[in-house]
Amino acid sequence: MTPEKVENLKLEYPRESEAELSGDIPFEELASYRAHALEHLAEHTEIPGFRKGHVPEKILVDRLGETAVMFEAVEHALQELFPRLLEAHKLHAIGRPDITITKLAPGNPVGFKITVALMPQVKLPDYKKLAKEVMEKEEVAEVTGEEVQKFIDELGKRYNQEQKKPEDAPLPELTDEYVQSMGDFKDVTDFRDKVQKGMRREKEARIREKKRIEVSDKIIEGAAIPLPRILIDSELEKMFGQFREDLSRMQIKFDEYLARIKKTEDDLRKEWEPDAIKRAKLQLALNEIAKVEKIEPKTEMVNHEVEHLLEHIKDANPDRLRIYVETMLTNEEVFKFLENQRKEPEEKK
């Protein structure tokens, strides 16, 4: 079935980021789909005295009715027609379409209406300028001797607990032997140096994450991103999926958690929706930046990460896993690009 065969074909945009395709399929065009429809119905219909898939056509039609056969034939035709309609009109659809049969009568054209969400057109602000403003803010990841000592004291308390010493027991003396028992440390000096460097790296990571959040918020605030409902619901499903996994690791049932906080799943969905909207907008913005700046992860990196995950998640769908990995790695590359939008140092005269 091709778009050229459809009569009265119309394309309308009833809402932002939504398309509606409607038209009539000539009755004679359904003839080629009737055999497939009958075959499918025969395989899924139980009639006493016949094996599935071996029901004579007349008996099958008498049992189900001609209208049911026509409806099945129309569905087969639309499954073939829909992607061709998208291609012909250059529509970037997301999610499943909502298909309605508007007219269905033997011997007459069959009317249909297809409503589908579209990937929204993203209008970005000057993201390079916004990133530069955020990234140029100086924040030093300084670690004081006092902070290092506090961390060492906490390790000492933990050591005493493991040794089952009383709470008022003195902290262990910081000796070469003691620090060597805790890891790959040459002596006390090496231990202090590595602790300080580790704490500095943590502070640098927190500063980097803080700046990423700030520049993300600024880009979202300045962007024009119309969101189809399907994208918001998709983010909510991801959030709920992750939350259920977190509860499961803590051996807490989702229903028990809801009872404990005296809320329903719908309550949580309403509370989480603003975050879902923000997440969906950010992903669309990152996708658009990657497209404009031609940013994509290296194939070997994607392959390596997919193979690694498949080793630990045996029942994962490889295609979906690849999409997930490509998205995460692309996002990381986009953030690195934004982090590099600092003012270039002036050339020496």
C-alpha positions in Angstrom: 0.0 0.0 0.0 1.5 3.4 -1.1 0.4 6.9 -0.2 -0.5 7.5 -3.9 -3.3 4.9 -3.6 -5.0 6.8 -0.8 -7.9 9.0 -1.6 -8.7 12.4 0.1 -5.3 12.2 1.9 -4.9 15.1 4.4 -2.1 16.1 6.7 -3.1 18.4 9.6 -1.4 19.6 12.8 -4.1 19.7 15.5 -1.6 20.5 18.2 2.0 21.4 18.5 4.3 18.4 17.9 1.4 16.3 16.7 0.3 15.3 13.2 -2.9 13.8 12.0 -3.1 11.9 8.7 -6.5 10.9 7.3 -7.9 9.5 4.1 -9.8 6.8 2.4 -8.4 3.4 1.2 -10.3 2.2 -2.0 -12.1 -1.0 -1.3 -10.4 -2.8 -4.2 -7.0 -2.0 -2.7 -7.8 -4.2 0.3 -8.1 -7.3 -1.8 -4.4 -8.1 -1.7 -4.5 -7.9 2.1 -7.5 -10.2 2.5 -5.5 -13.4 2.3 -3.1 -12.2 5.0 -6.0 -11.2 7.2 -7.7 -14.6 6.8 -4.4 -16.4 7.5 -3.8 -14.4 10.7 -7.4 -14.8 11.9 -7.3 -18.5 11.3 -4.1 -18.9 13.4 -5.7 -17.0 16.3 -9.3 -18.4 16.2 -10.4 -21.5 18.0 -13.2 -23.4 16.2 -14.2 -26.9 17.4 -13.3 -29.6 15.0 -10.5 -27.6 13.3 -6.8 -27.1 14.1 -5.6 -23.5 14.4 -4.5 -22.2 11.0 -6.6 -24.9 9.1 -10.1 -23.4 9.3 -11.8 -23.2 5.9 -12.4 -19.6 4.7 -16.2 -19.9 4.5 -16.5 -21.3 8.1 -14.1 -18.6 9.4 -16.0 -15.8 7.7 -19.4 -17.2 8.9 -18.1 -17.4 12.5 -16.4 -13.9 12.6 -18.3 -11.9 10.0 -17.1 -10.1 6.9 -16.6 -6.9 8.9 -14.0 -8.5 11.1 -12.1 -9.8 8.1 -12.2 -6.3 6.6 -11.0 -4.8 9.8 -8.0 -7.2 9.9 -7.2 -6.5 6.3 -7.3 -2.7 6.9 -4.9 -3.2 9.9 -2.4 -5.0 7.6 -2.7 -2.3 5.0 -2.1 0.5 7.5 0.9 -1.3 9.0 2.5 -1.1 5.5 1.1 2.4 4.7 2.0 4.2 7.9 5.9 4.3 7.6 5.5 5.2 3.9 3.3 8.1 4.8 5.9 9.3 7.4 8.6 9.1 4.7 6.5 10.9 2.1 5.7 13.8 4.4 9.1 13.8 6.1 7.6 13.3 9.6 9.8 12.3 12.5 7.3 10.3 14.6 7.9 9.1 18.1 6.0 6.5 20.0 3.1 4.4 18.7 0.5 6.0 16.5 -3.2 6.2 17.5 -5.1 4.6 14.5 -8.8 5.0 14.1 -11.0 3.4 11.4 -13.6 6.1 10.6 -15.6 4.3 7.9 -15.9 0.5 7.3 -18.5 -1.1 5.1 -18.2 -3.8 2.5 -17.8 -2.5 -1.1 -17.0 1.1 0.1 -13.7 3.0 0.7 -12.4 2.6 4.2 -11.8 5.8 6.1 -8.9 6.1 8.6 -7.3 8.7 10.8 -3.8 8.3 12.3 -2.6 10.6 15.1 1.1 10.6 15.9 3.4 12.5 18.2 6.3 14.2 16.4 9.8 14.9 17.6 9.6 18.6 18.6 11.5 21.3 16.9 14.0 22.5 19.4 15.1 26.2 19.3 18.2 26.6 21.4 19.6 29.7 23.0 23.2 30.8 22.6 24.5 27.7 24.5 28.1 28.5 23.9 27.8 31.9 25.5 25.8 30.4 28.4 28.3 27.7 28.9 31.2 30.1 28.9 29.5 32.3 31.6 29.2 29.3 33.8 32.5 27.6 33.1 34.6 30.7 33.6 33.4 31.0 37.2 36.5 30.2 39.4 35.9 27.6 42.0 39.0 26.1 43.6 38.8 22.6 44.9 40.9 23.3 48.0 41.4 20.7 50.7 42.7 21.9 54.0 44.8 19.9 56.5 41.9 20.1 58.9 39.6 18.4 56.4 42.2 15.7 55.8 42.6 15.1 59.5 38.8 14.9 60.0 38.7 12.2 57.3 41.5 10.3 58.9 39.8 10.4 62.3 36.6 9.0 60.7 38.7 6.2 59.3 40.0 5.6 62.7 36.6 5.4 64.3 35.5 2.9 61.6 38.6 0.9 62.3 37.8 0.8 66.0 34.3 -0.4 65.2 35.6 -3.2 63.0 37.9 -4.2 65.8 34.9 -4.1 68.2 36.6 -1.6 70.5 34.5 0.5 72.9 33.2 3.8 71.7 35.5 5.8 74.0 38.6 4.0 72.9 41.4 6.2 71.6 41.9 6.4 67.8 44.6 4.2 66.4 48.0 5.9 66.2 48.9 6.9 62.6 51.9 4.7 61.9 53.4 3.3 58.7 52.2 -0.2 59.8 48.6 1.1 60.4 48.2 2.9 57.0 49.8 -0.1 55.2 47.1 -2.3 56.7 44.4 -0.1 55.0 45.7 -0.2 51.5 48.5 0.4 49.0 50.4 3.1 51.0 54.2 3.3 51.5 54.1 5.2 54.7 52.2 7.9 56.6 53.3 10.7 54.2 52.2 8.7 51.2 48.9 8.0 52.9 48.2 11.7 53.7 49.1 12.7 50.2 46.8 10.2 48.6 44.0 11.1 51.0 44.3 14.7 50.1 44.5 14.0 46.3 41.4 11.8 46.6 39.4 14.4 48.5 40.5 17.0 45.9 39.3 14.9 43.1 35.9 14.4 44.8 35.6 18.2 45.3 36.5 18.8 41.6 33.9 16.2 40.5 31.2 18.0 42.7 32.2 21.4 41.2 32.0 19.9 37.7 28.6 18.4 38.4 27.3 21.6 39.9 28.4 23.6 36.8 26.8 21.0 34.5 23.5 21.4 36.3 23.7 25.2 36.2 24.5 25.3 32.4 21.7 22.7 31.8 19.2 24.8 33.7 20.2 27.9 31.7 19.9 26.1 28.4 16.5 24.7 29.2 15.3 28.1 30.5 16.4 29.8 27.3 15.2 27.1 24.8 11.9 26.7 23.1 11.0 23.0 23.4 7.4 21.9 22.9 7.0 18.6 24.7 4.6 15.9 23.4 2.9 14.1 26.3 4.5 10.8 25.2 8.0 12.1 26.1 6.9 13.2 29.6 5.3 9.8 30.2 8.5 8.1 28.9 10.6 10.0 31.4 8.2 9.2 34.2 8.4 5.5 33.4 12.2 5.6 33.5 12.1 7.4 36.8 9.7 4.8 38.3 11.7 2.0 36.9 14.9 3.2 38.5 13.0 3.9 41.8 11.6 0.4 41.9 15.1 -1.0 41.3 16.5 1.1 44.2 13.7 -0.1 46.5 14.3 -3.7 45.5 18.0 -3.4 46.4 16.9 -2.3 49.8 14.4 -5.2 50.0 11.4 -2.8 50.1 8.3 -3.6 48.1 6.9 -0.7 46.1 3.4 -1.1 47.5 4.7 -1.2 51.1 6.6 2.0 50.4 3.5 3.8 49.1 1.6 2.6 52.2 4.3 3.9 54.5 4.3 7.4 52.9 0.5 7.4 52.6 0.5 8.2 48.9 -0.6 6.6 45.6 1.4 6.0 42.4 -0.6 8.8 40.8 0.4 11.2 43.7 4.1 10.4 43.0 3.6 10.9 39.2 2.1 14.4 39.8 5.0 15.3 42.2 7.6 14.0 39.8 6.2 15.4 36.6 8.1 18.7 36.8 11.4 16.7 37.0 10.3 14.5 34.1 9.6 17.6 32.0 13.0 19.0 32.8 14.7 15.7 32.0 12.9 15.4 28.7 13.7 18.9 27.7 17.4 18.5 28.6 17.7 15.4 26.6 16.2 17.1 23.5 18.5 20.1 24.0 21.6 17.8 24.3 20.4 15.9 21.2 20.1 19.1 19.2 23.5 20.4 20.4 25.1 17.1 19.3 23.4 17.4 15.9 24.5 21.0 15.4 28.1 20.5 16.5 28.3 17.0 14.9 29.2 15.4 18.2 29.1 11.6 18.4 30.9 8.9 20.4 33.5 6.8 18.8 32.2 3.4 17.6 34.8 1.4 19.4 33.8 3.1 22.7 30.2 2.2 22.1 31.0 -1.4 21.2 33.2 -1.8 24.2 30.6 -0.5 26.6 27.8 -2.5 25.1 29.8 -5.7 25.3 30.7 -4.9 28.9 27.0 -4.4 29.9 25.9 -7.5 28.0 28.3 -9.6 30.1 26.5 -8.4 33.3 22.9 -8.0 32.0 22.3 -11.3 30.2 18.7 -10.8 29.2 19.2 -7.2 27.9 18.0 -6.3 24.4 21.3 -5.5 22.4 19.6 -2.9 20.2 18.0 -1.0 23.1 21.2 -1.3 25.1 23.2 0.2 22.2 20.8 3.1 21.9 21.1 3.7 25.7 24.9 3.6 25.5 25.1 5.9 22.5 22.8 8.4 24.3 24.8 8.4 27.5 28.2 8.7 25.7 26.9 11.4 23.4 25.6 13.3 26.4 29.0 13.1 28.1 30.7 14.4 24.9 28.3 17.3 24.7 29.0 18.3 28.3 32.7 18.1 27.7 32.2 20.4 24.7 30.2 22.9 26.8 32.9 22.7 29.5 35.5 23.8 26.9 33.6 27.0 26.1 35.9 29.0 28.4 37.5 32.3 27.3 40.6 31.7 25.3 43.7 33.3 27.0 44.9 36.5 25.3 47.9 36.1 23.1 51.1 37.6 24.4 52.0 40.8 22.6 
